[in-house]
Amino acid sequence: MLKLKQEVSPEKVKKDAEEYYRGGFFCCEAVMASIRDNFELDVPKEVIAMASGMSVGAGRSGCMCGALNGGILALGMLFGRTEQGGPQDPKVVKCMELTHELHDWFRTENGKRSVCCRVLTKEFDMGKGEHKEQCIRFTGMCAWKVAEIIIRECGLKNLDEVA
């Protein structure tokens, strides 16, 4: 497993992801950049580039929300496997469980009971005004939840919890 910063604020992870989006990254890239930076992961910036194609519902296809894709990529980076193994390999089983948790949480918490980018954005003009603000919010939500999961699973200190 990658070495992680031992004390992290999920709220800062969220705010940074939102700012990365406002600054020019897409949703998926912003989640990956925020997780990489806040947990001080010793991984190349190419992990952000890896996320580029998964943004805007996977290359503007409108499929699964790019922010959720970013969260899944971040969980895979930390909990996924690098060696071949069968479907019962404990690492892949754990990664799938955490991914499922994130997926179900996002589907409930976004208020639209969907993870499909087309469904989440159907009432908006692409990339403008309310659409962009909603996507910034979803990006922050996913980054926050991923941070919460990482902190819990790795036994790190959550700086947002009152002592």
BELFENGI-V758901 format. One line per field, one symbol per residue. ss: DSSP state (H for helix, E for strand, L for the rest). psi: psi as a letter, one per 30 degrees, with the letter a starting at -180 (. if undefined). burial: b if it has 16 or more other ideal C-beta (glycine too) atoms within 10 Angstrom, else e. A space follows every 10 residues. Layout:
ss: ???
psi: ???
burial: ???
This chain:
ss: LLLLLLEELH HHHHHHHHHH HHHLLLHHHH HHHHHHHHLL LLLLLHHHHH HHHHHHHHHL LLLELHHHHH HHHHHHHHHL LLLLLLLLLH HHHHHHHHHH HHHHHHHHHL LLLLLEHHHH HLLLLLLLHH HHHHHHHHHH HHHHHHHHHH HHHHLLEELL LLL
psi: lkkkkfkkje eeeeeeeeee eefflleeee eeeeeeeegh kiklfffeee fefflhhihg fgbkkeeeee eeeeeeeefl lflkllfgke eeeeeeeeee eeeeeeeeff fghlgkeeef gfglkkglce eeeeeeeeee eeeeeeeeee eefghlkjff kk.
burial: eeebeeebbb ebbbbbbbbb beeebbbbbb bbbbbbbbbe beeeeebbeb beebbbbbee ebbbbbbbbb bbbbbebbbb eeeeeeeeee ebeebeebbe ebbebbbeeb ebeebbbeeb beeeeeeeee bbebbbebbb bbbbbbbbbb beeeebeeeb eee
